[in-house]
Structure formats: C-alpha cells, structure tokens
Amino acid sequence: MAIVGAGPAGAAAAHVLAPGHDVVLLEREAADGARIGESLVPACRPILADLGLFEKVVADGHAPYNGNISIWGAAQPARRDFLFDPDGAGLHLDRARFDGRLRCEAVANGAELMRPAALAGVDYAPGSEHPWRLAVAVAAGRRRVACRVLIDATGRSSHVARAQGAVRCSLDTLVSVYALSPERLGGGSPDTFTTLEAVRDGWWYGAQLPGGRTVLAFHTDGDDPALGQMQTSGGFAGAAGRTVLIGEILAWAGGLFGPARVKAANSSRLDRAAGTDWLAVGDAACAFDPLSSQGLFNALFTGLTGAQAIAARLAGDAAAFGRYDARIASVFAAYRTNLKAYYGLERRWPASRFWRRRQEAAPTAP
C-alpha cells in the first residue's frame, strides 16, 4: 500500500502496517521546515506505548510539558498541573526530531520512504488486485507504484480523498500567526507550562521548546482586518507586549522573534474518512482547533486506528472501513461540543465578532 504524506499520522500508519505488508511512504518535502504543533498532551502516552515508541520518544530529549496556565474567562490566571493527570506529564517537542523518529521507526519496520516524492498522477481501476497506479516524481525521474489501498495523510488539503469525491467541510476561518525566537544560550526557561491568554480579538499561545527556543502564536479569524499588521515583526511583538502572561514570555525571550508566519488552524473534516480502497488519517481526516491540543493526538490515534482498519479489511473484514469512518465522525462530534463549551467560558467581550462567532449556534456539518 502507499501512504501519501509522511508526517506523524502517515508515519504512524506505516509503522503499524509495515511488518506485515508492503508499504511505500511518500513525502513531498526534502527536509522539515519550522513547524508549530509541538505539544504532546498526556493522553498521547498510551498511544505511543501502543505503537511501541514511548520510551524511544522520551529518550530523544524533548522538554517536559507539566501543565497549562491561562487567562480565560476571567482576568486572573488559572493553573492546571498535570501532576494529577493519570497519564502523567506531556512533552514539548522538537518537531523535526519527533517526526524524524516516527519515520525512522516506520523504515526500521520495513516501510520504504521516498523523499522528496511528489504524486504526479493517479489511476484507479476498481476491482483489480492492485487498483491504484501511482506516478511518483522523485529526484531520479519517475517511479510507478501499484497498491491495494491508498492512505491520504496529506494534511488539511486532503488531496487524495478530495480527488475521489470526498468533500472538505470547514466550521470556521481560524488562523494561527506564529513566530519563533532564536535559541537562547544557556537553555530555556524553567517554566514547563503552556500559556494561553484570551484577548478581545482572539487568543494567544506560548511555550518554551527544546534548545531554549520560544514559540508564540496568536489565533484569530482569517478575515480579521488586523491580520496583515500582525504578520509584521513590529505588529506581532507589539500585540504580544500588550498582554499579561504572553507579555512576560516576550520579555523573557528578549523580544526577539523571527518572521511571523500564518497557517490554517480551523476546525474541518472530510464528509467521509474512507472510501472503497482509500482511507484518510490525521488532519486529512479531521483537523482540530489548536485550543483543543488534540492535533498530534489525532495524528497518532488515526494513524494507529486507520492502520488497524486497513489490516482488518485486508484480512477479510468488509465492514472495517465503515467502522473507522463512524469512529472519526463520533470523535469529531464530541470535539465540537467540548470546543464550543470551552469558548463559551469567555464572556468578557460580548461585542467581539471573534467570540460571538464561537458562542452562537455552530453551523451544521457532517
């Protein structure tokens, strides 16, 4: 089988499937760039253990993530310590190191990693033993890959699934404007908590990363008139400096941050997460608001359960893909309920368009 996308979800699926199946893992990018989405919540520990990777990931030297401190729904900070979480502490990740670990383990299990490799063409002949015929552009030219099942791990673009007629449904237009500080000599802050702070037009996130780097991110709607100004170094730092908790992080980091980047952070999902001979995992199946801290959890969970569904299907269980799709739908429905409840806690700015959008009745989605 072929997996298009070698991020955490695709690599996790390859890791599970490779021991018993021929697996080709396609990664478009030649090298990992700067990424956010660097926190593993405590609930990820059991999944990493199920994958047989927990001890290796911990040994890779990621930083501890011991809880959250937030200003949300009130002017006074509130603190939640993972000391009382049954799964223990989480991890603040070096994402390149983490993603590289997952890919290396998939290859060690027998998967073939093709990188850089771009999907140049797809032919589908249902009913044949290997219905998928892929043309893959690699450095040496083109390769042909034939497979029984095609896995979409292309992120929010859902490139493979949408080509098969699946529809991407978005609930909002949330974006994340983020910037990273340079590495700090002498290491990072002793504060191992993630910081969240609600403001009139959105909310901020801050965390200390391995190597002494700091990440700050502002979350607002993609049609916010101030978004352009937020993408400038002066506008980003100026807005961060007007906050309470985030302003403290900015001052500790010396106010020095690289260029602000923007990425989609909205809630969205496919109208179906599996088809006749394909299945979507990670953000390709459903993508969560960063407020939920479920992005990497979802990647690992769907990579694992999607791979299990494929193995069951290939073993003769014709209902396996249907159960997987229903499970994704159930997870997303529960997520929407919980997310709206958490946004509903913040009532300090009743005239704010950002907060009104999230506290009014949510649009219908599959």
C-alpha positions as CSV (number, residue, x, y, z in Angstrom):
1,M,0.0,0.0,0.0
2,A,1.0,3.6,-0.4
3,I,0.8,6.4,2.1
4,V,0.8,10.0,0.7
5,G,2.3,12.2,3.4
6,A,5.0,11.2,6.0
7,G,4.0,13.4,8.9
8,P,3.1,11.9,12.2
9,A,-0.2,10.3,11.0
10,G,1.3,8.8,7.9
11,A,4.4,7.6,9.6
12,A,2.4,6.0,12.5
13,A,0.3,4.2,10.0
14,A,3.4,3.0,8.1
15,H,5.0,1.8,11.4
16,V,1.9,-0.3,12.2
17,L,1.4,-1.8,8.7
18,A,5.0,-2.4,7.5
19,P,5.7,-5.6,9.4
20,G,3.0,-7.5,7.6
21,H,2.5,-5.6,4.3
22,D,4.5,-3.8,1.6
23,V,4.3,-0.1,2.4
24,V,5.6,2.9,0.5
25,L,5.7,6.2,2.4
26,L,5.8,9.3,0.2
27,E,7.0,12.6,1.5
28,R,6.9,15.6,-0.8
29,E,9.3,17.9,1.1
30,A,13.0,17.2,1.0
31,A,13.6,18.5,4.6
32,D,11.5,19.5,7.6
33,G,10.8,23.2,8.0
34,A,9.8,25.2,11.1
35,R,6.5,23.9,12.4
36,I,4.2,24.6,15.3
37,G,2.0,21.9,16.9
38,E,4.8,20.9,19.2
39,S,3.0,19.7,22.3
40,L,2.0,16.1,23.2
41,V,-0.7,16.0,25.8
42,P,-0.5,13.3,28.5
43,A,-3.2,11.3,26.7
44,C,-0.6,10.6,23.9
45,R,1.5,8.5,26.2
46,P,-0.8,5.4,26.0
47,I,-0.9,5.7,22.2
48,L,2.9,5.9,21.9
49,A,3.1,2.9,24.2
50,D,0.7,1.0,21.9
51,L,3.0,1.9,19.0
52,G,5.9,0.6,20.9
53,L,7.6,4.1,20.7
54,F,7.1,5.8,24.1
55,E,10.5,5.0,25.6
56,K,12.3,6.0,22.4
57,V,10.5,9.3,22.1
58,V,11.2,10.2,25.7
59,A,14.8,9.3,25.3
60,D,15.1,11.7,22.3
61,G,15.4,14.6,24.8
62,H,12.2,16.5,24.4
63,A,11.2,19.0,27.1
64,P,8.6,18.2,29.8
65,Y,5.1,19.7,29.5
66,N,3.8,19.9,33.0
67,G,0.5,21.8,32.6
68,N,-1.2,24.9,31.5
69,I,-1.5,28.4,32.9
70,S,-4.3,30.6,31.3
71,I,-6.2,33.8,31.4
72,W,-9.5,32.7,30.1
73,G,-13.0,33.8,31.1
74,A,-11.6,35.9,34.0
75,A,-8.8,38.4,34.4
76,Q,-6.9,36.3,36.9
77,P,-4.6,33.5,35.8
78,A,-5.6,29.9,36.5
79,R,-3.2,27.0,36.6
80,R,-3.7,23.3,35.8
81,D,-1.0,20.9,36.8
82,F,-0.6,17.6,35.0
83,L,0.8,16.2,38.3
84,F,-2.8,14.9,38.9
85,D,-3.3,13.6,35.4
86,P,-3.4,9.7,35.4
87,D,-1.2,9.7,32.3
88,G,1.4,11.9,33.8
89,A,3.1,14.9,32.1
90,G,3.2,15.7,28.4
91,L,6.1,16.7,26.2
92,H,7.1,19.9,24.4
93,L,8.6,18.6,21.2
94,D,11.3,19.4,18.9
95,R,9.0,18.6,15.9
96,A,11.7,17.8,13.4
97,R,13.2,15.3,15.8
98,F,9.8,13.8,16.7
99,D,8.7,13.5,13.1
100,G,12.1,12.0,12.1
101,R,11.8,9.4,14.9
102,L,8.4,8.2,13.6
103,R,9.7,7.9,10.0
104,C,12.9,6.1,11.1
105,E,10.8,3.6,13.1
106,A,8.5,3.0,10.1
107,V,11.5,2.3,7.9
108,A,13.0,0.1,10.5
109,N,9.8,-1.9,10.5
110,G,10.1,-2.4,6.7
111,A,8.4,0.6,5.1
112,E,10.1,2.3,2.1
113,L,10.4,6.0,2.4
114,M,10.6,8.0,-0.8
115,R,11.7,11.6,-0.2
116,P,11.3,14.0,-1.9
117,A,8.5,12.4,-3.8
118,A,5.5,14.2,-5.4
119,L,2.4,12.5,-6.5
120,A,2.4,13.2,-10.3
121,G,-0.6,11.1,-11.4
122,V,-3.1,8.6,-10.0
123,D,-5.1,6.0,-11.9
124,Y,-7.8,3.9,-10.2
125,A,-9.2,0.6,-11.6
126,P,-11.7,-0.7,-9.0
127,G,-12.0,-4.5,-8.7
128,S,-8.4,-5.3,-9.6
129,E,-5.9,-6.8,-7.3
130,H,-3.9,-3.6,-7.1
131,P,-6.5,-0.9,-8.2
132,W,-4.2,2.1,-7.6
133,R,-1.4,3.0,-10.1
134,L,0.6,6.0,-8.9
135,A,3.1,8.0,-10.9
136,V,5.6,9.5,-8.4
137,A,8.1,12.2,-9.2
138,V,11.5,11.6,-7.5
139,A,14.9,13.1,-7.9
140,A,15.9,10.5,-10.4
141,G,12.8,10.9,-12.6
142,R,9.5,9.0,-12.1
143,R,8.6,5.8,-10.4
144,R,5.5,3.7,-10.7
145,V,3.8,2.4,-7.6
146,A,0.9,-0.1,-7.6
147,C,-1.0,-0.8,-4.4
148,R,-4.2,-2.3,-2.9
149,V,-5.1,0.6,-0.6
150,L,-4.1,4.3,-0.7
151,I,-3.8,6.3,2.5
152,D,-4.3,10.0,2.5
153,A,-2.0,11.7,5.0
154,T,-1.7,15.0,3.1
155,G,-3.0,17.2,5.9
156,R,-5.8,19.7,5.6
157,S,-5.6,19.6,1.8
158,S,-7.0,16.1,1.8
159,H,-5.6,15.9,-1.7
160,V,-6.2,12.1,-2.3
161,A,-9.6,12.0,-0.7
162,R,-11.0,15.0,-2.5
163,A,-9.8,13.6,-5.8
164,Q,-12.1,10.7,-5.1
165,G,-15.1,12.9,-4.5
166,A,-14.9,13.4,-0.7
167,V,-15.8,17.0,0.4
168,R,-13.9,19.0,3.0
169,C,-16.2,20.8,5.4
170,S,-14.9,23.8,7.5
171,L,-16.6,25.2,10.6
172,D,-14.7,28.5,10.9
173,T,-11.8,30.5,9.5
174,L,-9.4,30.4,12.4
175,V,-5.7,31.0,11.5
176,S,-2.6,31.0,13.6
177,V,0.0,33.7,13.3
178,Y,3.2,32.4,14.9
179,A,6.8,33.2,15.4
180,L,9.8,31.5,17.0
181,S,12.6,33.1,19.0
182,P,16.3,32.2,18.3
183,E,17.9,29.6,20.5
184,R,18.8,31.0,23.9
185,L,22.3,30.4,25.2
186,G,22.1,28.6,28.5
187,G,18.9,26.8,27.6
188,G,15.2,27.5,28.0
189,S,13.0,28.8,30.8
190,P,12.5,26.6,33.8
191,D,8.7,27.1,33.3
192,T,7.5,23.9,31.6
193,F,3.9,25.1,31.4
194,T,2.0,26.1,28.2
195,T,0.4,29.6,28.4
196,L,-3.0,30.5,27.0
197,E,-4.4,34.1,27.1
198,A,-7.7,35.3,25.7
199,V,-7.9,38.8,24.3
200,R,-10.6,40.8,22.5
201,D,-10.0,39.5,19.0
202,G,-8.6,36.0,19.6
203,W,-6.3,34.2,21.9
204,W,-2.5,33.7,22.4
205,Y,-0.4,30.6,23.0
206,G,3.1,30.5,24.3
207,A,5.6,27.7,25.2
208,Q,9.2,27.0,25.7
209,L,10.7,24.5,23.4
210,P,13.8,22.2,23.5
211,G,17.0,24.1,22.8
212,G,15.9,27.3,24.5
213,R,13.5,28.4,21.8
214,T,10.2,30.1,22.5
215,V,7.1,29.9,20.3
216,L,4.3,32.5,20.4
217,A,1.1,32.2,18.4
218,F,-1.9,34.4,18.0
219,H,-5.2,32.9,16.9
220,T,-7.9,34.9,15.1
221,D,-10.2,34.7,12.1
222,G,-8.7,34.8,8.6
223,D,-10.8,37.8,7.8
224,D,-9.7,39.9,10.7
225,P,-8.7,43.4,9.4
226,A,-5.7,43.5,11.7
227,L,-4.2,40.2,10.4
228,G,-1.8,41.9,7.9
229,Q,-0.3,44.1,10.6
230,M,0.1,41.0,12.9
231,Q,2.3,39.4,10.3
232,T,4.9,42.1,10.6
233,S,7.6,41.7,13.4
234,G,6.6,45.1,14.9
235,G,2.9,44.4,14.8
236,F,3.3,40.9,16.3
237,A,5.6,41.9,19.1
238,G,3.6,45.0,19.8
239,A,0.4,43.0,20.2
240,A,2.1,40.4,22.3
241,G,3.5,43.1,24.6
242,R,0.0,44.4,25.4
243,T,-0.9,41.1,27.0
244,V,-0.2,39.9,30.6
245,L,1.2,36.4,30.5
246,I,2.3,36.4,26.9
247,G,4.0,39.7,27.5
248,E,6.1,38.1,30.3
249,I,7.2,35.4,27.9
250,L,8.1,38.1,25.2
251,A,10.1,40.0,27.8
252,W,12.0,36.9,28.9
253,A,12.8,36.0,25.3
254,G,14.2,39.5,24.8
255,G,11.5,40.4,22.4
256,L,13.5,38.8,19.5
257,F,11.4,36.7,17.2
258,G,11.7,35.6,13.7
259,P,9.3,36.5,10.9
260,A,5.6,35.8,11.7
261,R,4.0,33.1,9.6
262,V,0.4,32.3,9.1
263,K,-1.2,28.8,8.8
264,A,-4.7,27.5,8.8
265,A,-6.0,26.4,12.2
266,N,-9.7,26.0,11.6
267,S,-11.9,23.1,12.5
268,S,-12.6,21.0,9.5
269,R,-13.2,17.4,8.3
270,L,-14.0,15.2,5.4
271,D,-17.6,14.2,4.8
272,R,-16.2,10.7,4.9
273,A,-12.9,9.4,6.1
274,A,-12.7,6.3,4.0
275,G,-13.8,5.1,0.6
276,T,-13.8,1.8,-1.3
277,D,-10.0,1.5,-1.5
278,W,-8.7,4.5,0.4
279,L,-8.6,5.9,3.9
280,A,-7.6,9.3,5.4
281,V,-5.6,9.8,8.6
282,G,-4.5,12.8,10.7
283,D,-5.6,16.3,9.5
284,A,-6.6,14.8,6.2
285,A,-9.5,13.1,8.0
286,C,-10.3,15.8,10.5
287,A,-8.4,18.9,11.8
288,F,-8.9,20.5,15.2
289,D,-8.6,24.0,16.6
290,P,-5.3,24.2,18.4
291,L,-7.2,25.2,21.6
292,S,-8.1,21.5,22.0
293,S,-4.4,20.4,22.0
294,Q,-5.6,17.4,20.0
295,G,-3.6,17.8,16.8
296,L,-0.8,15.4,17.4
297,F,-3.0,13.1,19.5
298,N,-5.4,12.9,16.5
299,A,-2.5,12.2,14.2
300,L,-1.2,9.3,16.3
301,F,-4.7,8.0,17.0
302,T,-5.9,8.0,13.4
303,G,-2.6,6.6,12.2
304,L,-2.9,3.7,14.6
305,T,-6.6,3.0,14.2
306,G,-6.6,3.7,10.4
307,A,-3.8,1.1,10.0
308,Q,-5.8,-1.4,12.2
309,A,-8.8,-0.8,9.9
310,I,-6.8,-1.5,6.8
311,A,-5.2,-4.7,8.3
312,A,-8.7,-5.9,9.2
313,R,-10.1,-5.1,5.7
314,L,-7.2,-6.9,4.0
315,A,-7.9,-9.9,6.3
316,G,-11.5,-10.1,5.0
317,D,-13.5,-7.7,7.3
318,A,-15.6,-5.8,4.8
319,A,-17.1,-3.5,7.5
320,A,-13.7,-2.3,8.8
321,F,-13.6,1.0,6.8
322,G,-17.2,1.8,7.8
323,R,-16.5,1.4,11.5
324,Y,-13.4,3.6,11.1
325,D,-15.4,6.3,9.4
326,A,-18.1,6.2,12.1
327,R,-15.5,6.4,14.8
328,I,-14.0,9.5,13.2
329,A,-17.4,11.1,12.9
330,S,-18.1,10.3,16.6
331,V,-14.8,11.8,17.7
332,F,-15.4,15.0,15.7
333,A,-18.9,15.4,17.1
334,A,-17.7,15.2,20.7
335,Y,-14.8,17.5,19.9
336,R,-17.2,20.2,18.6
337,T,-19.4,20.0,21.7
338,N,-16.3,20.4,24.0
339,L,-14.8,23.1,21.9
340,K,-17.9,25.3,22.0
341,A,-18.2,24.8,25.7
342,Y,-14.7,26.0,26.3
343,Y,-15.1,29.0,24.0
344,G,-18.3,29.7,25.8
345,L,-16.4,30.3,29.1
346,E,-15.0,33.6,27.8
347,R,-17.7,36.3,28.1
348,R,-15.7,39.4,28.7
349,W,-16.1,40.8,25.1
350,P,-19.7,40.4,24.1
351,A,-19.3,42.8,21.2
352,S,-16.3,41.0,19.7
353,R,-17.0,39.3,16.4
354,F,-14.4,36.6,17.1
355,W,-16.1,35.5,20.3
356,R,-19.7,35.9,19.1
357,R,-18.9,33.6,16.1
358,R,-17.8,30.8,18.5
359,Q,-20.6,31.3,21.1
360,E,-23.5,31.4,18.7
361,A,-25.1,28.3,17.2
362,A,-22.5,26.3,15.3
363,P,-23.1,25.6,11.6
364,T,-24.3,22.2,10.6
365,A,-21.5,19.8,9.4
366,P,-21.4,16.1,8.8
